[in-house]
């Protein structure tokens, strides 16, 4: 399959015009798809505990507001998050594998993944080596995803493509397919550390790849847009793409997440 920016944008316009949703219902559902995230140099145990409290205290049965899906932190805070979320139905995710650049020796990256899993991470968000992929090293992309998956053990692996650095829609498609073939449980748009981060254009390409992969293999791969999704209206547009391209069966937090730190409060405020 070959993509052009124009064709992708035209398809997105068609989907958003034709796919109607109940916004209030979707706002509530999106909350339960959020990986509530802190990935800053000034993170500490207290900040992570506060984030975890937010993750479950947002629940409001009277307003039909659920908890978030997961809390996402650096590996050194996995144990803190694990303890703070004990007894809660909220996963602990960790970025690992030399996030956000991927610019470390592979064995060092894998050691960090194993450390995060040993600390109690349910999910690992790794980032691919974009420089090597852009240099044409497709075999290395396959190897790094395969070995990260092995290092995860029972933890789920989300593979971050950093689409804002790949840019070419056909490269995004190719990286998506290789990552899924190599064992990714999810493919994810961005680290949130560069611009552009999550875009509807990248989402359309990745979701199309996911659907093609499912048609070929029968295996459902998850999708996670992350970075820059800070308002409910934009979050709903990503929801519409998933609903239109992949169907209602993808609209659960086992197959669809949002990486966000600012979106939660705005969604809660938008619920009436």
Secondary structure, DSSP 8 states (H G I E B T S, - for coil): ----HHHHHHHHHHHHHH----HHHHHHHHHTTEEEE---TT--HHHHHHHHHHHHHT-BGGGTB---SEEEEEGGGHHHHHHHTTTSS-EEEEE-SSTTT--S-HHHHHHHHHHHHHHT-SEEEEE--HHHHHTT-HHHHHHHHHHHHHHHTTSEEEEE--HHHH-SHHHHHHHHHHHHHTT-SEEE---SSSSS-S-HHHHHHHHHHHHHHHHHH----EEEEESS--SHHHHHHHHHHHHHHT-GGG-STTTEEEEESSHHHHHHHH--
